[in-house]
């Protein structure tokens, strides 16, 4: 995550962008969290977080794990599938993350882009992402933001984890069954810190 956060920092610097709104979807959320941890809100005005809990693994104080990658054995299985049958893994990813079937051109674009990343790099990135616990960082964030979560997906439980947001107001649910919550920060403090889980 820190490497991707530094890439974001370098991009904002190179383009001299200011008062930026950043949006992270899934793995993109911890990229933003890592950026805020390393660089504060430098050049940022607000953030949007889509469909990502601050912790993927189950823990005694965290029953809101990812649906398919929730502990070390499930991570090992994911890494094995990605290494041994990358095309099948990519097809499954598309089925998992989209609520509707992508068009053939969209599917082709996604598969082409996914194939550009070497398997070893994708495994390393997924491992780093999955083991992080960001709950102790979130209460320190002062950057205004929105947190979006679909009512039910194949990746997450059927509702947002209780206590995962604070100082929020929920304007209501849209016809697409998405709930939007406007937050000044999110909050879920970890008793064990933000070190990678083992």
N, C-alpha and C positions, 0 to 999 in steps of 0.2 A: 503493500500500500504506500509506503513512503516514497518509493520511486515514481509511482503514478502521480502522487501528490506533487512531487517536484516537477514532473512534466507539466502539470497544470500551472504551477507557479511560473515556469519558464515561458509557457505559451502566453499567459497574461502579461508578463514582462515584455516579451518580444513584440506583441501587438499593442502594447501600452493601453490595455483595456482597464477601465476604472468603473466602479459602481456596478459590478457584474452580478447578474443572477445566474447561479450555477444550479444545474439539475442533475441529480444522480438517480439512476434506476438500478435497483439490486446492488451489484458490486460497485456501482458508481457512488453509492452513498458512503461507504467507508473511504473512498478516495477523497471525498469532501471532508469527512471527519479527520482523516490524516492531515489534509491541508490545514484545517483549522488548528490542529494540535501543533503542527510545525511552524506555521506562518501567521496564525491568527486570522483576522478577517481582512488581511491586506488585499486591496483591490476588489473586495466583495461587498455587495449591498444586501444580498439575501440568498437563501438556498431553498431548493425544493428536493425533498427526499421521497422516493417512490418505492414502495414494496420492499423494505429491508429492515429487519429487526437488528438491534445492536449486538445481539449474540446469536450464533447459529446452533450451538450445542445445547443439549439439555444440561441442567445443573439442579441441585437441590432447591435453589431459589429462582430457577428459570425454567418453567415448563413449556415455553413458547418457542421450541426449536424449529428449525427448518424441517420440512416434511420428508426429505430424502437424504439430507446430509447433516446428521445431527450428533455424530460422535466419531471417534477415530476409526472404528471398523467401517462405518458407512462412507467416510472420506476415502479410506483405502479401496473400497469397492468402486467408488467413482473414478479414482485415479487409474485403477486397473482397466475399467471399461474404456476410458479415454485413450489409454495407451494401446490397448489390444484391438479396438474396433472404433476408431475415431469417427468414421462416417455415421455409424449407428448412434454413437454418442451425440453427434451434432443434430441428427434428426430428432432424437429424444429431447434435446434442449429446446428445439423449436416447438415441439408439442407441449412442453412443460411451461414455457414462458408466455405463450400467446393464448389469449382467451378465444380468439377466432382463427380459423385457418388462413395463413398468409396466401396471397396470390402466387402463382408460379414464378413471376419475376421477383417478387419479394423473397420467396424461398431461395431462389438461385443466388440472389445478392447476399443473403445471410450466410448461406453455406460457403460461398466464395470468400467472404470476409473471415469467417471462422477458420477456414483452411489456411489462411495466411500466417496464423500464429503457430509456432512449433509446439508439439505436444508437451515437451519438457517444460516450456515456459508457461503453458496453460495449467499444467499440474502444479507448478510452483506458485502461480498466482492464486489458484483455487485453495491451495493449502494455507497460504498466508491469510487469505480472506476468511476462510472457514474457522480458523483457530482464534482469531481476534475476538476480544470482548470489549466493546466500546462503552459499556454502561457507565463507567466512572468519568468518562470524558463529557458525556452529553450534558450533565448539569452545569458545566462550565461554559457552554456555548452561549454567546450573547448575540450572535448573528440572527436577525429575523428569518423565519423560515416557515415552510409548509411541509407537512408530512401527509403523504397519500398512501392509502392501503386499500386494495380491493377486498370486498367482504369475504371472498373465498377464492383461493387459487390452489394449484397443485404444489406450490412451494411453501405456503405458509398456513397457519391455523386460520380458522374461520373468522377471527376478529383480531383487532389490535391488542397487544398485551396490556393488561391493566397496569397503570403506573408508568407506562412508557412515554407519556407526554405530560407536560405540565404547562400551566398558564396558557391554556388553549381554549378556543371556542370552536365548536363544530357547527358550521352553518347549515348542515343538513345533508341528506343523501340524494344524489342525482338519480335520474331515471335509469342510469346504467349500473346502479347499485354500487357506486363508488362513494366512499365517505372522504370528505376533505376536512382536514383539521389545520387551522392556522395557529402556529406556535411561535413563541419567541425563543424557545429552546425545548429540547426533549430531555427526559430525566429517567434514569433507572440506575441507581448507584450499586456498584458491585462490592461485595464484601471481600472479594479476592483480588481486586485490581483489574487492570486491562491487559495483563500479560496473556500471551497465547495460552489456550487451554492445552493440557497434555493428556 
